[in-house]
Amino acid sequence: MLEYSKTILSKVSFDRALFDKELAKAIQTVGEQLSELKQWCYETFRHRYPLILQKHFN
């Protein structure tokens, strides 16, 4: 599920609201891989969506 979530988040990253919605879904579906998703999101989107990442991961 992690790779699928990464693909979806990459594809919707052009739209802030859609990214926010899909990140919430991804967090619910990745289960034990949550720390890997968090790390990847911060590496990939920390400059573009820092507030959204903080909202979902803190």
C-alpha positions as a Markdown table, in Angstrom:
| # | Residue | x | y | z |
|---|---|---|---|---|
| 1 | Met | 0.0 | 0.0 | 0.0 |
| 2 | Leu | 2.9 | 2.3 | 0.6 |
| 3 | Glu | 4.0 | 2.5 | -3.0 |
| 4 | Tyr | 0.4 | 3.0 | -4.1 |
| 5 | Ser | 0.0 | 5.9 | -1.7 |
| 6 | Lys | 3.3 | 7.5 | -2.9 |
| 7 | Thr | 2.0 | 7.3 | -6.5 |
| 8 | Ile | -1.3 | 8.9 | -5.6 |
| 9 | Leu | 0.3 | 11.7 | -3.5 |
| 10 | Ser | 2.7 | 12.5 | -6.3 |
| 11 | Lys | -0.1 | 12.7 | -8.8 |
| 12 | Val | -2.3 | 14.9 | -6.8 |
| 13 | Ser | 0.5 | 17.2 | -5.4 |
| 14 | Phe | -0.5 | 20.0 | -7.8 |
| 15 | Asp | -3.7 | 20.7 | -5.7 |
| 16 | Arg | -3.3 | 21.6 | -2.0 |
| 17 | Ala | -6.8 | 20.4 | -1.0 |
| 18 | Leu | -6.6 | 17.2 | -2.9 |
| 19 | Phe | -3.2 | 16.5 | -1.5 |
| 20 | Asp | -4.5 | 17.1 | 2.0 |
| 21 | Lys | -7.4 | 14.7 | 1.5 |
| 22 | Glu | -5.3 | 12.0 | -0.1 |
| 23 | Leu | -2.6 | 12.2 | 2.6 |
| 24 | Ala | -5.3 | 11.6 | 5.2 |
| 25 | Lys | -6.4 | 8.5 | 3.3 |
| 26 | Ala | -2.9 | 7.3 | 2.9 |
| 27 | Ile | -2.2 | 7.5 | 6.6 |
| 28 | Gln | -5.2 | 5.4 | 7.3 |
| 29 | Thr | -4.2 | 2.7 | 4.8 |
| 30 | Val | -0.5 | 2.2 | 5.2 |
| 31 | Gly | -0.7 | 0.7 | 8.7 |
| 32 | Glu | 2.7 | -0.4 | 9.9 |
| 33 | Gln | 4.5 | 1.6 | 7.2 |
| 34 | Leu | 3.4 | 4.9 | 8.6 |
| 35 | Ser | 6.9 | 6.0 | 9.6 |
| 36 | Glu | 8.2 | 5.2 | 6.0 |
| 37 | Leu | 5.3 | 7.3 | 4.6 |
| 38 | Lys | 6.1 | 10.2 | 6.9 |
| 39 | Gln | 9.8 | 10.1 | 6.0 |
| 40 | Trp | 9.1 | 10.0 | 2.3 |
| 41 | Cys | 6.5 | 12.8 | 2.6 |
| 42 | Tyr | 8.9 | 15.1 | 4.4 |
| 43 | Glu | 11.7 | 14.4 | 1.9 |
| 44 | Thr | 9.4 | 15.0 | -1.1 |
| 45 | Phe | 6.9 | 17.7 | 0.0 |
| 46 | Arg | 8.4 | 19.5 | 3.0 |
| 47 | His | 9.0 | 22.7 | 1.0 |
| 48 | Arg | 5.7 | 22.7 | -0.8 |
| 49 | Tyr | 3.2 | 21.6 | 1.9 |
| 50 | Pro | 4.9 | 22.0 | 5.4 |
| 51 | Leu | 1.7 | 22.9 | 7.2 |
| 52 | Ile | -0.3 | 20.0 | 5.8 |
| 53 | Leu | 2.5 | 17.6 | 6.7 |
| 54 | Gln | 2.6 | 19.0 | 10.2 |
| 55 | Lys | -1.1 | 18.8 | 10.5 |
| 56 | His | -1.2 | 15.1 | 9.7 |
| 57 | Phe | 2.0 | 13.8 | 11.3 |
| 58 | Asn | 2.3 | 15.9 | 14.5 |
